[in-house]
Amino acid sequence: MCKNVQLGWRAHRAGQGQFPNAPSLNMLRADFIVIRLRVVKPNTRAVHFYQSRGWRVNREFLHEKFGHVMLEMIKFNETGSASSQ
């Protein structure tokens, strides 16, 4: 199952789980095994921030519209009822 953080919630500390009541972020408590987010690779501050909170880089890719290098970061959901891997 996959769910995306809606555009209106981007840059609002969504990866940190600061909005547990937001419908688009219920994935943090739901039956999602893997949670994903995208970060611009040169934004090392954001990359280190997420890594220090348990996120890891899953893949590197070019942004589909602008062509700059992006990182997909993932975290296994430990708060939902799905078992973590």
C-alpha positions as CSV (number, residue, x, y, z in Angstrom):
1,M,0.0,0.0,0.0
2,C,1.3,3.4,-0.9
3,K,0.2,6.9,0.2
4,N,1.8,10.3,-0.6
5,V,2.1,13.4,1.5
6,Q,-0.1,15.9,-0.3
7,L,1.5,19.1,-1.6
8,G,-0.1,21.2,1.1
9,W,1.8,19.4,3.8
10,R,5.3,19.4,2.2
11,A,7.9,21.4,4.1
12,H,5.8,21.1,7.3
13,R,7.9,18.5,9.1
14,A,5.8,15.7,7.8
15,G,8.7,13.2,7.9
16,Q,9.0,13.9,11.5
17,G,5.4,13.0,12.1
18,Q,4.4,16.4,13.4
19,F,0.9,16.2,12.1
20,P,-0.6,13.0,13.5
21,N,-4.2,14.2,12.9
22,A,-3.7,15.2,9.3
23,P,-5.6,12.8,7.0
24,S,-2.6,12.6,4.6
25,L,-0.3,11.6,7.4
26,N,-2.3,8.9,9.0
27,M,0.2,6.5,7.4
28,L,2.4,7.1,10.4
29,R,-0.2,5.2,12.5
30,A,-1.8,3.0,9.9
31,D,-1.0,-0.4,8.3
32,F,1.8,0.9,6.1
33,I,5.0,-1.2,6.4
34,V,7.2,1.3,4.6
35,I,6.9,5.1,4.6
36,R,8.7,7.0,1.8
37,L,9.7,10.6,1.2
38,R,11.7,12.5,-1.4
39,V,14.5,14.9,-0.7
40,V,16.7,17.0,-3.0
41,K,20.1,15.4,-2.7
42,P,22.1,18.6,-2.3
43,N,20.0,19.4,0.7
44,T,22.4,17.6,3.0
45,R,20.9,19.3,6.1
46,A,17.5,17.6,5.4
47,V,19.2,14.3,4.5
48,H,21.1,14.2,7.8
49,F,18.0,15.4,9.7
50,Y,15.9,12.4,8.4
51,Q,18.8,9.9,8.8
52,S,19.1,10.9,12.4
53,R,15.5,10.0,12.8
54,G,15.7,6.5,11.4
55,W,15.2,7.2,7.7
56,R,17.6,5.7,5.1
57,V,18.4,6.4,1.5
58,N,16.6,3.8,-0.7
59,R,17.5,5.2,-4.2
60,E,18.8,8.1,-6.1
61,F,17.0,9.4,-9.2
62,L,16.5,12.4,-11.4
63,H,13.5,14.6,-10.7
64,E,10.9,13.8,-13.4
65,K,10.3,17.5,-14.4
66,F,13.4,19.5,-13.4
67,G,16.1,16.9,-13.8
68,H,17.9,17.5,-10.5
69,V,19.2,14.7,-8.3
70,M,16.7,13.4,-5.7
71,L,16.9,10.8,-3.0
72,E,14.0,8.6,-2.0
73,M,14.2,7.9,1.7
74,I,12.4,5.1,3.5
75,K,11.5,4.3,7.1
76,F,9.8,1.2,8.4
77,N,6.6,2.0,10.2
78,E,7.0,0.9,13.9
79,T,3.8,2.7,15.2
80,G,1.2,0.9,13.0
81,S,-0.2,-2.5,13.5
82,A,1.7,-3.9,10.6
83,S,4.8,-5.8,11.6
84,S,8.1,-4.1,10.8
85,Q,10.8,-5.7,8.7
